[in-house]
């Protein structure tokens, strides 16, 4: 990743920002764990939850990983994002993600930036409110990176 200096708030935490490398066709990866797999309407079938693309109030942002960062580390993205806790993943371009952003002005739009954490330099975040409807739209625009057998993902509307 670039030499971009991450902005910090007065307490030293990484502040909401747009990272110059998380734009356009760059893709982000959302890891999937048990909380995001729920029962479907058909008995015995499973689907991804609409909560998959909602931010956590604990961190203040929606967590994901930067595919470009992972590749720059010469790692395979699908292997990088999976482990026993995170057994699936979806991927989406920044352009597709931004197409769902409800803001009309630059100052109001979602912020998408790097938020490295201990053990994961490729961790990033999206700051901004994502409603259930927008979460479902983002899920429809995403593709499987690591598909979970027997779990349905929302498909694009035709």
Secondary structure, 3 states (H helix, E strand, C coil): CCCCCCCECCCCCECCCCCCCCCCCCEEEEEECHHHEEECCCCCCEEECHHHHCCECCCCEEEEEEHHHHHHCCCCHHHHHCCCCCCEEEEEEHHHHHCCCCCCCCCCCCEEEECCECCECCEEEEECCCCHHHHHHHHHHCEEEECCCCEECCCCCC
